[in-house]
Amino acid sequence: PTSNTSPNSNFIQVLIITLKMKSVIVATLIGSAAAFAPASQVSRGTALNAKKTGPNLKYVPCISTDDLPAPGSATSGVAGGLAICIAVDQKGAVYALGDKCPPVNQPLSFGKVTDDGTIADPVLGTKFSLKTGEVVSWCPTGLGKLVGGLFDPVGVPTYPVKAKGKTVEVQVDVNYKANFEAEYWSGVLDAQGKANGKYY
């Protein structure tokens, strides 16, 4: 049995397929590189952007006093739209810190409150001061050394905290979340109307 195709036509077919594959790979690489290229700054002066407002510090409810953790542990709550870690030291003092643990933002409320006035990140082992939120020990564990070595040490925010009746209140900037979100354009994607409750 003989084939109707010549060695030259097989070669041409292989060459065409190879060129197509290479062009797809080059296009993918260019598209990937473009995704990480610095974007030019575009003016965002449209009426669809929300206006930023100044800070507005207020004590707002976070958790019930019944939900306070036992001494030496922590729990999570939300105050003014912010994730808050409520920690209780071994003596019973209550602290409020940001609940996002740098460098990879796992919840600080899963951490262990130690007797040296710190709370330890449950994954990377970083210790943060309960009073100031500053880093006491940056990523000291094996995995922590690997991941933490890629980032500069960064602390967590701390907030004043008080009990009012059956509620633990935390003092936060109640405009923080809205100001953070003010940079986002929600016009086309907002099926419910504008953020201020009106419709287009």
DAKA-V777469 format. One record per run of one state. SS is the DSSP state (2 for helix, 1 for strand, 0 for the rest). FROM is the first residue (numbers start at 1). TO is the last residue. If there is no record, write none. Layout:
SS:FROM:TO  SS:FROM:TO
//
This chain:
0:1:6  2:7:36  0:37:56  1:57:64  2:65:67  0:68:72  1:73:79  0:80:81  1:82:88  0:89:93  1:94:98  0:99:99  1:100:101  0:102:105  1:106:107  2:108:110  0:111:111  1:112:113  0:114:117  1:118:120  0:121:126  1:127:129  0:130:134  1:135:137  0:138:141  2:142:148  0:149:157  1:158:159  0:160:160  1:161:164  0:165:166  1:167:173  0:174:175  2:176:181  0:182:200
//
